Amino acid sequence: MASSANKKATARNTVSSPTLVVYGGSFDPVTIGHLDVIHRASSLFDRTIVAIGLHPMRVPLFTVQERLDLLKDVTKGIRGVEVTAFDGLLIHFCKRVGARVLVRGLRAATDFEYELQIAHANADLEPGIDTIFLPTRTKYGFISASLVREIASHGGDVSNYAPPVVCKALKKKYAHIGRRSGT
């Protein structure tokens, strides 16, 4: 007869781990911080869906199609990663695709306060879906899409903050619409 401790250990080891995770955001544009989270999530889960949220109250720099194309380009070599867009609440998208886990990247303590509030609301809306937080590596802790846009809008070099294809797209976008200074 197996001891009760052995039965518990066996039960723990036979519980299937989640194989699908969703990483949502606006990705306007995708940064190397985002890519770090995507790489790390893909090493923990069989499938990672990177989901671009549509926010009707925000005016993005890049269209949804441009962001899809950029994300597909920079993730094409990462095992198990799919890129899509969604409308509505991210937690409802998770339920629709059958994800039991939502991953969120954290840069600083201020991110945690906001993300924890959202995680609690998500748990209330969909109790079967958990949120996990992946803190960014220290070297990426200050990088945000808004910082990348701000620097690029003034002609600054963002090559340390965004993948090359994104840097190229930013230069093209700001050349087309003009820099913020009006030139």
CORSULGI-V127610 format. One record per run of one state. SS is the DSSP state (H for helix, E for strand, L for the rest). FROM is the first residue (numbers start at 0). TO is the last residue. If there is no record, write none. Layout:
((SS & FROM & TO) (SS & FROM & TO))
This chain:
((L & 0 & 2) (H & 3 & 13) (L & 14 & 18) (E & 19 & 24) (L & 25 & 30) (H & 31 & 43) (L & 44 & 45) (E & 46 & 53) (L & 54 & 62) (H & 63 & 74) (L & 75 & 79) (E & 80 & 86) (L & 87 & 88) (H & 89 & 96) (L & 97 & 99) (E & 100 & 105) (L & 106 & 107) (H & 108 & 124) (L & 125 & 128) (E & 129 & 134) (L & 135 & 136) (H & 137 & 139) (L & 140 & 143) (H & 144 & 152) (L & 153 & 162) (H & 163 & 176) (L & 177 & 182))
